[in-house]
Amino acid sequence: MADTARSREITARDTPGSLEASGALLVDVRSDEEWRLAHIPGALHVPLSQLEGRLPELAPDRKRPLVTYCAVGARSLHALPTLDELGYEDTVSMAGGIVAWQELGYAVESESALDAEQRDRYSRHLLIPEVGEHGQRKLLETSILLIGAGGLGSPSALYLAAAGIGRIGIVDDDVVDSSNLQRQVLHSTAGLGERKVRSARKALEVLNPDVEVLTYEERLTSENIDRILGEGWDLVVDGADNFPTRYLLNDASVWHDIPVVHGSIYRFEGQVTVFKPHDGPCYRCLFPQPPPPELAPSCAEGGVLGVLPGVIGSLQANEALKLALGIGEPAVGRLLLFDALSARLDEVQVRRDPECPVCGVDPTITEYIDYAEFCAAR
């Protein structure tokens, strides 16, 4: 059966000459989204699922040769038995589809708002129904703020930039140190001693020129957080490595109504969740009080497996993209727990606390506090 089907193929190189010689009709069987992105001039567009209902009306001459094509040739070959049943007498499929056609430099037309370079760069996104061109445009219009350009911020920033997030902000006051390079993949030996935000901006701009990178060479504080969050961010990816910053960010995000994708790491363990104001718990619902320092040492004190931030930061980027696209089930009210030693990902349900001092029914914290003192007191 496979050999019989393959004998009814024509190469992309031979297709133009065959169309001219035989007067064949070129039929594009891809989806509407794929057609808008790029199609062969003069082709008739009838999605595979609509062939039986629409093709007889659009191409009533059953004797006219037909050449079907899709992305790479699989669906168009699959369409031939349907054409046989409809009574078409001379049908073949173009091997390699429009991908092979474009590789040969043949002309295509587009109804896409993306330019040719963007259609190529984001082509794998455009093939996903849940993303497509509409979703990619949403990503290009999305603004995401990263707190920290370290272990968690590095993979998050790289994947968000690669995905085409149009505007990325990075808050960090640290410089690149040799001890960072075991896990902070945004940076390199060439950047030792450089501000992390500057090193990060260079890496992201080289990775994807579509992305605008804004940098804040400062530590997040009660004095600057309103200014920074007020610059139009759709969501925040939290890669902070200390409790005062996490509580500060939590309170501000609730008051500014900005979702936060939270991540934390220690040795072989990592956590990820999404705090979406008024639609789930906040950080204070999960951790009403910070743990004592001896139970929550920093990575500098306790160490961390170099690959762990890559896993957790990538999960954070995944959650951020889902929020930006409005797809899937974000990890709101769910704390994901990853154990690198056992390769196990567990989940804990987290409920919104009606008595939470920030997001509860009657909040008692309505303005910024001394977060360093709050954490030290616990």
Secondary structure as UniProt FT lines:
FT   HELIX           2..6
FT   TURN            7..8
FT   STRAND          9..11
FT   TURN            12..14
FT   HELIX           15..22
FT   STRAND          25..28
FT   HELIX           32..37
FT   TURN            41..42
FT   STRAND          44..45
FT   HELIX           48..50
FT   HELIX           51..58
FT   TURN            62..63
FT   STRAND          66..69
FT   HELIX           74..78
FT   HELIX           80..86
FT   STRAND          91..95
FT   HELIX           97..103
FT   TURN            104..105
FT   HELIX           116..121
FT   HELIX           123..126
FT   TURN            129..131
FT   HELIX           132..140
FT   STRAND          143..147
FT   TURN            151..152
FT   HELIX           153..163
FT   STRAND          167..171
FT   HELIX           178..180
FT   TURN            181..183
FT   TURN            185..186
FT   HELIX           189..191
FT   TURN            192..193
FT   HELIX           196..207
FT   TURN            209..210
FT   STRAND          212..216
FT   TURN            222..224
FT   HELIX           225..229
FT   TURN            230..232
FT   STRAND          235..238
FT   HELIX           243..256
FT   STRAND          260..267
FT   STRAND          269..275
FT   TURN            277..278
FT   HELIX           283..286
FT   HELIX           293..295
FT   HELIX           299..302
FT   TURN            306..307
FT   HELIX           308..325
FT   STRAND          334..339
FT   TURN            340..343
FT   STRAND          344..349
FT   TURN            354..355
FT   TURN            357..359
FT   HELIX           371..377
//
